[in-house]
Amino acid sequence: MYTAEAHAADEWPVGPHIHQPQPKSTEERCGVARRRLAQLGVSDIPVLIDTAEENFSRAYASWPLRWFFLDGHTITAVAQPQCGGGYDVKEIVSGLAARRLAVRQGK
């Protein structure tokens, strides 16, 4: 589920390496999500997009550091920060790759 940019360049920048302004429409969010998935090398995994009105974020308190993994209509996992305040994105990419393999194998 792709939601709002946590550190959008025009809202809460955290350095020069993030150049993404906050998408203003659901369509813009779709484009950003496609680019992010391609950057992570998992662009073949379907992703849901929260609306510009942030309906999912409001319902599930997803912002700023949570990743939700869904299988059908069920949330199967939630990645959220540990005690240190962060998580290793490589672990999330690894989990996505494992899920992609399982889907390809019909599991």
C-alpha positions as a Python dict, from the first residue, in 0.01 Angstrom:
ca = {
    (1, 'M'): (0, 0, 0),
    (2, 'Y'): (163, 323, -111),
    (3, 'T'): (57, 623, 96),
    (4, 'A'): (189, 977, 138),
    (5, 'E'): (558, 1056, 102),
    (6, 'A'): (700, 1065, 454),
    (7, 'H'): (974, 1314, 363),
    (8, 'A'): (843, 1494, 59),
    (9, 'A'): (1077, 1763, -69),
    (10, 'D'): (806, 2027, -40),
    (11, 'E'): (684, 1931, 310),
    (12, 'W'): (945, 1768, 533),
    (13, 'P'): (1275, 1733, 346),
    (14, 'V'): (1550, 1530, 513),
    (15, 'G'): (1835, 1604, 281),
    (16, 'P'): (1925, 1662, -80),
    (17, 'H'): (1887, 1295, -181),
    (18, 'I'): (1504, 1304, -175),
    (19, 'H'): (1362, 1509, -459),
    (20, 'Q'): (1003, 1384, -456),
    (21, 'P'): (737, 1646, -380),
    (22, 'Q'): (416, 1526, -218),
    (23, 'P'): (185, 1390, -490),
    (24, 'K'): (-128, 1607, -508),
    (25, 'S'): (-359, 1350, -668),
    (26, 'T'): (-418, 977, -663),
    (27, 'E'): (-288, 962, -1022),
    (28, 'E'): (39, 1129, -919),
    (29, 'R'): (72, 877, -633),
    (30, 'C'): (34, 595, -884),
    (31, 'G'): (325, 731, -1087),
    (32, 'V'): (548, 774, -782),
    (33, 'A'): (467, 422, -661),
    (34, 'R'): (558, 274, -1001),
    (35, 'R'): (892, 455, -994),
    (36, 'R'): (966, 346, -636),
    (37, 'L'): (890, -19, -714),
    (38, 'A'): (1115, -2, -1019),
    (39, 'Q'): (1396, 147, -806),
    (40, 'L'): (1357, -143, -560),
    (41, 'G'): (1356, -396, -845),
    (42, 'V'): (1008, -528, -764),
    (43, 'S'): (797, -352, -1026),
    (44, 'D'): (610, -672, -1114),
    (45, 'I'): (440, -687, -771),
    (46, 'P'): (92, -534, -761),
    (47, 'V'): (59, -239, -526),
    (48, 'L'): (-242, -57, -390),
    (49, 'I'): (-242, 321, -372),
    (50, 'D'): (-400, 521, -94),
    (51, 'T'): (-624, 797, -223),
    (52, 'A'): (-517, 1160, -217),
    (53, 'E'): (-772, 1195, 64),
    (54, 'E'): (-566, 937, 261),
    (55, 'N'): (-851, 702, 349),
    (56, 'F'): (-620, 403, 421),
    (57, 'S'): (-376, 610, 628),
    (58, 'R'): (-656, 744, 843),
    (59, 'A'): (-808, 400, 898),
    (60, 'Y'): (-481, 214, 974),
    (61, 'A'): (-241, 484, 1102),
    (62, 'S'): (10, 388, 836),
    (63, 'W'): (219, 703, 819),
    (64, 'P'): (513, 749, 832),
    (65, 'L'): (707, 423, 871),
    (66, 'R'): (479, 128, 812),
    (67, 'W'): (457, -105, 515),
    (68, 'F'): (147, -322, 484),
    (69, 'F'): (153, -649, 292),
    (70, 'L'): (-178, -775, 165),
    (71, 'D'): (-286, -1106, 17),
    (72, 'G'): (-625, -1064, -143),
    (73, 'H'): (-829, -864, 105),
    (74, 'T'): (-622, -959, 410),
    (75, 'I'): (-332, -773, 570),
    (76, 'T'): (-74, -1050, 609),
    (77, 'A'): (218, -852, 753),
    (78, 'V'): (304, -506, 878),
    (79, 'A'): (661, -376, 871),
    (80, 'Q'): (713, -106, 1128),
    (81, 'P'): (1010, 48, 1306),
    (82, 'Q'): (1181, -135, 1586),
    (83, 'C'): (1307, 26, 1907),
    (84, 'G'): (1580, 217, 1720),
    (85, 'G'): (1321, 407, 1516),
    (86, 'G'): (1386, 247, 1178),
    (87, 'Y'): (1416, -69, 980),
    (88, 'D'): (1633, -208, 706),
    (89, 'V'): (1463, -156, 369),
    (90, 'K'): (1666, -454, 240),
    (91, 'E'): (1457, -679, 467),
    (92, 'I'): (1138, -546, 309),
    (93, 'V'): (1277, -594, -42),
    (94, 'S'): (1378, -948, 55),
    (95, 'G'): (1027, -1017, 185),
    (96, 'L'): (875, -881, -136),
    (97, 'A'): (1105, -1101, -344),
    (98, 'A'): (1012, -1409, -139),
    (99, 'R'): (641, -1332, -181),
    (100, 'R'): (689, -1278, -556),
    (101, 'L'): (858, -1618, -584),
    (102, 'A'): (579, -1785, -386),
    (103, 'V'): (315, -1630, -615),
    (104, 'R'): (503, -1750, -924),
    (105, 'Q'): (516, -2100, -778),
    (106, 'G'): (142, -2092, -706),
    (107, 'K'): (174, -2090, -327),
}
